[in-house]
Amino acid sequence: MAQPIPIPKLGMTMKEAKIVAWKFEEGQWVEAGKVVLQIETAKVTYDVEAPAAGFLHIAALPGKTLPVGAAAGFLAETQEELATLQAQAPVEAAAAPAAAQRTAAAGAPVSGRAPSAAGPAPAGGRLKISPLARKLAEEHGLDPSTLVGTGPEGRIVKEDVERALAAREAASASAAAAATPAAAAGFEILDGKRIKARLPLQGMRKAIADHMVYSLQVAAQLTTLTELDMTEMVRWRQGLLEREKSIGFRVSYTDLLVYVLARALKAVPVLNASLVDGEVVLWEDINIGVAVALQISSYESGLIVPVVRNADLKSLAEIHSAIASATERARSGKLLPDDVTGSTFTLTNTGVFGKAWAWGTPIINQPESAILQTGPIVERPAVVAGELAVRPMMPVSLTFDHRVLDGAPVAVFLEKFKDLVEHPETLIV
């Protein structure tokens, strides 16, 4: 009996997931325990393993969203069972051989059992092809379902495969002859410009794009800029670094900022709010999302926001542990949906990426009402006690939803945050 491949429930809040990629093709044999499918939910990608061995029948193509528990595909015990599944629910045209389906994992080890032909089956329910023709097509990466058979009863024979291969080679030679010097050197040309790489807008990158556009569409966003004197914060961190062995961890500025931010939100709770069904909801829980940058490939980057829950109730050591653990799981692809949902305020600290002094206009992480961006700590001129001095300064940008907040409470919050940063000794009062 065919074994379904269901969408797993990965967290309490998870209701659905999007199909990102199949790691095997339609009709291919899959061993139990092999990663057969990649799904995405809340910007988290997750590898789904085959619950049993069998021939793969794809029921949902990449891009389709399914509810938890729904079958994304099936694993048939025999080719006959596979043919029955294909007849009952045919794969959409070009689903199996499409380039979008082929991933790096498509070259995973395959059992010695012969896979069935990819693509829609003919009226008889089975693709008619001689063993020699099938072998030749597989060796050259040719999809048998695209061939026209000239053998008895439309059977595909060796000569049909050879004819298709010859046509493919002729087309390749013609294209090469017509190529421009730049294209011949390995570059694709578009509108007269050479293309270095194509980066499909999919997976995490598409989730980020959709989320950011949505946020700008639904909220009246305004950014306030300021800068903070980090003299005392630098001194505080340096003292903790000198005691790294005794306290048991190496503190970062992000740890300190989350610690201070949680206390500022507790003092000015209106910033810890969301607009829900026409009402402004002030949250008792202070759950701070911490933006973590991910390097996906040579040219692709991503962003994930794991959540430090009840940050106002955590010690500095507990905050460090939560951030370090979430960052490691984010960069190793082991985050679950619950790790990145439920935040009430977000911090994005771009200061860890260089010393270029800059403010920004961060986009709110919906459904929150505000996000704080901090930059690098740079020595700059500042007026201290009426005199010009050089101090370690940090740029701060606060974007807020003007539907929920006005300038006054934002100014009060920034003043409180500034006071705690510049006078950290008051944190123990």
C-alpha positions in Angstrom: 0.0 0.0 0.0 1.3 3.5 -0.9 2.7 5.4 2.0 1.8 9.2 2.2 4.4 11.9 2.8 2.6 14.2 5.1 3.4 17.8 6.0 4.7 17.5 9.6 3.6 19.8 12.4 6.8 21.5 13.6 5.4 23.8 16.2 2.4 24.8 18.2 1.5 27.7 15.9 2.2 25.9 12.6 -0.8 25.4 10.4 0.6 25.1 6.9 3.8 24.9 4.9 5.0 25.7 1.4 6.6 23.1 -0.8 10.2 24.4 -1.6 11.8 21.5 -3.5 11.6 17.8 -4.1 14.9 16.0 -3.7 14.0 13.1 -6.0 12.0 13.1 -9.2 8.7 11.6 -10.0 8.9 7.8 -10.2 12.4 7.6 -8.7 13.1 5.0 -6.0 13.6 6.5 -2.5 15.1 4.8 0.5 13.4 5.2 3.9 15.0 7.9 5.9 16.4 9.8 2.9 15.5 13.5 2.7 12.8 13.5 0.0 11.2 17.0 0.4 12.0 20.5 1.6 9.3 22.7 3.1 9.2 26.2 4.4 7.1 27.9 7.1 7.7 31.2 8.9 10.9 31.6 6.9 12.2 28.4 8.3 13.1 25.6 5.8 12.9 22.0 7.0 14.0 18.7 5.4 11.3 16.0 5.4 12.6 12.4 5.4 10.9 9.5 3.6 8.7 7.6 6.0 9.2 4.4 4.0 11.0 3.1 0.9 9.2 3.3 -2.4 8.7 4.9 -5.8 7.9 8.6 -5.5 4.7 10.1 -6.7 4.6 13.9 -6.4 1.2 15.2 -5.4 2.1 18.9 -4.8 4.6 20.9 -6.8 7.1 23.5 -5.4 5.3 26.8 -4.5 2.1 25.1 -3.4 1.0 25.6 0.3 -0.5 22.7 2.1 -2.1 22.3 5.6 -0.3 20.3 8.3 -1.0 16.6 7.8 -1.8 16.9 4.1 0.0 14.5 1.8 2.6 16.2 -0.4 3.4 13.0 -2.2 3.3 9.2 -1.9 5.7 6.3 -1.9 4.5 3.3 -3.9 5.8 -0.2 -3.1 5.7 -1.3 -6.7 5.8 0.2 -10.2 2.2 -1.1 -10.7 1.1 0.8 -7.6 2.9 3.9 -8.9 1.2 3.7 -12.2 -2.2 3.5 -10.4 -1.4 6.6 -8.4 -0.3 8.5 -11.6 -3.5 7.5 -13.3 -5.6 8.6 -10.4 -3.8 11.9 -9.8 -1.4 12.6 -12.8 1.6 14.8 -12.1 1.2 18.2 -13.7 2.9 18.6 -17.1 6.6 18.8 -16.9 6.6 18.4 -13.1 9.1 15.6 -12.9 11.8 16.6 -15.4 11.6 20.4 -14.8 14.9 22.0 -13.9 13.3 23.6 -10.9 12.8 20.1 -9.4 16.5 19.2 -9.8 18.6 20.1 -6.8 22.0 19.2 -5.6 20.4 16.3 -3.8 19.0 14.9 -7.0 22.2 13.0 -7.3 21.6 11.1 -4.0 22.3 7.4 -4.1 19.5 5.4 -5.8 18.6 1.8 -5.1 19.4 -0.8 -7.8 15.7 -1.1 -8.4 14.7 0.5 -11.7 12.9 3.8 -11.5 9.8 4.2 -13.6 9.7 6.7 -16.5 9.1 10.3 -15.6 6.2 12.3 -17.0 2.6 11.5 -17.7 1.8 7.9 -18.8 0.0 7.2 -22.1 -3.5 6.0 -22.3 -2.5 2.4 -21.5 -1.2 3.5 -18.1 2.5 2.4 -18.8 5.2 4.0 -21.0 6.1 1.6 -23.8 9.9 1.6 -24.1 12.4 -1.1 -24.8 15.0 -1.8 -22.0 17.8 -0.8 -24.2 16.1 2.5 -25.2 15.4 3.2 -21.5 19.0 2.6 -20.5 20.3 4.8 -23.3 17.9 7.6 -22.4 18.9 7.5 -18.7 22.6 7.6 -19.5 22.2 10.8 -21.5 19.6 12.5 -19.1 16.8 12.2 -21.7 13.2 12.1 -20.5 11.6 9.1 -22.3 8.1 10.6 -21.9 9.1 13.4 -24.4 10.0 10.9 -27.2 7.8 9.7 -30.0 8.0 5.9 -30.4 8.2 4.3 -33.9 8.2 0.7 -32.8 5.2 -1.6 -32.6 2.2 0.0 -31.0 4.2 3.2 -30.5 6.9 1.5 -28.5 10.0 3.7 -28.0 13.1 1.9 -29.4 16.8 2.6 -29.5 16.7 4.4 -32.8 14.1 6.9 -31.3 16.5 7.8 -28.5 19.5 8.1 -30.9 17.4 10.4 -33.1 16.5 12.7 -30.2 20.1 12.8 -29.0 21.3 13.8 -32.5 18.8 16.5 -32.7 19.8 17.8 -29.2 23.5 17.9 -30.3 22.6 19.7 -33.5 20.7 22.3 -31.6 23.6 22.8 -29.1 26.1 23.2 -32.0 23.8 25.8 -33.7 23.5 27.8 -30.5 27.2 27.7 -29.9 27.9 28.9 -33.4 25.5 31.9 -33.0 26.8 32.8 -29.6 28.5 36.2 -29.1 32.2 36.3 -27.9 31.0 37.1 -24.4 28.5 34.2 -24.4 31.1 31.9 -25.8 33.3 32.9 -22.8 30.7 31.6 -20.5 28.5 34.7 -19.9 24.8 34.9 -20.6 23.8 38.2 -22.2 20.7 40.1 -21.3 19.9 43.5 -22.9 23.6 43.8 -23.9 24.9 43.2 -20.4 26.8 40.2 -19.1 25.2 38.2 -16.3 27.4 37.0 -13.5 24.7 34.8 -11.8 21.0 34.3 -11.6 19.5 34.1 -8.1 15.9 32.8 -8.1 13.6 34.7 -5.8 12.5 31.6 -3.8 12.7 30.0 -0.4 13.9 32.3 2.4 14.7 35.2 0.0 11.1 35.2 -1.3 9.7 34.9 2.2 11.7 37.9 3.2 10.6 39.9 0.1 7.0 39.1 0.7 7.1 39.9 4.4 8.9 43.2 3.9 6.5 44.4 1.1 3.5 43.3 3.2 4.9 45.3 6.2 5.3 48.5 4.2 1.8 48.1 2.7 -0.1 47.6 6.0 1.7 50.0 8.4 2.4 53.8 8.4 6.1 53.5 9.1 8.3 56.4 10.3 11.9 56.3 11.4 13.5 58.4 14.1 17.3 58.7 14.3 19.6 59.4 17.2 23.1 58.4 18.5 24.2 57.2 21.9 27.4 57.7 23.9 28.7 54.2 24.5 31.5 55.1 26.8 30.1 53.3 29.9 28.7 50.4 27.8 32.2 49.8 26.4 33.7 49.9 29.9 31.0 47.5 31.2 31.6 45.0 28.4 35.4 45.3 28.8 35.0 44.5 32.5 32.9 41.4 31.7 35.4 40.3 29.1 38.2 40.4 31.7 36.1 38.0 33.8 35.1 35.7 31.0 36.4 32.6 32.6 34.7 33.3 35.9 31.3 34.2 34.5 31.4 31.4 31.9 30.6 33.2 28.7 31.9 35.9 26.3 29.4 38.7 26.3 28.6 40.6 23.1 27.2 44.0 22.5 24.0 42.3 21.2 23.6 40.6 24.5 23.9 43.9 26.4 21.6 45.7 24.0 18.9 43.1 24.4 19.3 43.2 28.2 18.9 47.0 28.2 16.2 47.1 25.5 14.0 44.7 27.5 14.2 47.0 30.6 13.4 50.0 28.5 10.4 48.3 27.0 9.2 47.4 30.5 9.5 51.1 31.5 7.7 52.3 28.4 5.3 49.4 27.5 3.4 51.2 24.7 6.3 50.4 22.4 5.7 46.7 23.1 2.4 46.6 21.2 0.6 45.4 18.1 -2.5 46.4 16.2 -4.8 43.4 16.3 -8.4 43.5 14.8 -8.7 47.3 15.1 -7.3 47.4 18.7 -3.9 48.3 20.1 -2.8 45.4 22.2 -0.1 46.0 24.8 1.8 42.8 25.5 2.7 41.7 29.0 5.4 39.4 27.6 8.5 41.1 26.3 9.8 38.8 23.5 12.6 40.4 21.6 13.4 39.1 18.1 17.1 39.3 17.2 17.9 39.5 13.5 20.5 37.0 12.4 22.2 37.3 9.0 22.7 34.0 7.1 25.0 33.4 4.1 23.2 31.1 1.8 25.7 31.0 -1.1 28.5 33.1 -2.6 26.0 35.8 -3.7 22.9 35.1 -1.6 22.2 36.2 2.0 19.3 35.6 4.2 17.8 36.9 7.4 16.1 35.0 10.2 14.7 36.5 13.5 14.9 34.0 16.4 13.0 35.2 19.6 14.4 35.7 23.1 11.2 35.1 25.1 10.5 37.1 28.3 13.8 38.9 27.9 12.9 41.3 30.8 12.9 38.3 33.2 16.2 36.9 32.0 19.7 37.5 33.4 22.5 38.6 31.1 23.8 35.1 31.1 20.4 33.6 30.1 20.0 36.2 27.3 23.5 35.3 26.0 22.7 31.6 26.1 19.4 32.1 24.3 20.9 34.3 21.5 24.0 32.0 21.0 21.8 28.9 20.8 19.3 30.4 18.4 22.1 31.8 16.2 23.8 28.5 16.0 20.6 26.7 15.1 19.7 29.4 12.6 23.0 29.0 10.8 22.8 25.2 10.8 19.2 25.2 9.5 17.8 23.6 12.7 15.4 26.3 13.8 11.7 25.4 14.2 8.7 27.7 13.6 8.2 28.3 17.3 11.8 29.7 17.5 10.9 32.6 15.1 7.3 33.4 16.1 5.8 35.4 19.0 8.2 38.3 19.1 6.8 41.7 20.3 9.8 43.9 19.4 12.8 43.4 17.1 16.5 44.4 17.4 18.7 44.4 14.3 22.4 45.1 15.2 24.3 45.9 12.0 27.3 47.1 14.0 28.8 43.6 13.9 29.4 43.9 10.1 31.9 46.7 9.9 32.8 50.3 11.0 30.9 52.3 8.4 28.9 54.9 10.4 25.3 54.9 9.1 21.7 55.2 10.2 19.1 53.1 8.5 15.3 52.8 8.0 14.6 49.2 9.2 11.2 47.7 8.2 8.9 46.6 11.0 8.6 42.9 11.6 4.9 42.4 11.5 2.7 42.3 13.6 5.0 44.4 15.9 4.8 48.1 16.1 8.5 49.0 16.2 12.0 47.9 15.4 15.3 49.2 16.6 18.5 49.2 14.4 21.9 49.8 16.0 25.1 50.5 14.1 28.8 50.2 14.7 30.5 51.9 17.7 32.8 54.6 16.2 34.9 57.3 17.8 33.3 60.7 16.9 33.3 64.2 18.2 30.7 64.9 20.9 30.0 67.7 23.4 30.6 66.5 27.0 30.1 68.9 29.9 30.2 71.9 27.5 33.4 70.8 25.9 34.3 69.0 22.6 35.5 65.5 23.1 36.0 62.3 21.2 33.7 59.5 22.4 32.6 56.0 21.2 29.3 56.8 19.6 26.6 54.4 18.2 23.9 55.3 15.6 20.4 54.2 16.4 17.3 54.1 14.2 13.9 53.4 15.5 11.1 52.7 13.0 7.6 52.7 14.4 4.0 52.3 13.2 2.4 55.7 13.3 -1.1 54.1 13.5 -0.1 52.9 16.9 2.5 55.3 18.1 3.1 59.1 18.0 6.3 61.0 18.3 5.9 61.7 22.0 6.0 58.1 23.4 8.8 57.3 20.9 10.8 60.2 22.2 10.2 59.0 25.8 11.3 55.5 24.9 14.5 56.6 23.2 15.3 58.9 26.1 14.9 55.9 28.5 16.9 53.6 26.3 19.6 56.3 26.0 19.7 56.8 29.8 20.1 53.1 30.5 22.9 52.7 27.8 24.8 55.7 29.0 24.3 55.0 32.7 24.2 51.2 33.0 24.7 51.4 36.7 21.0 52.4 37.0 20.0 48.9 35.8 20.6 47.5 39.3 18.4 50.2 41.0 
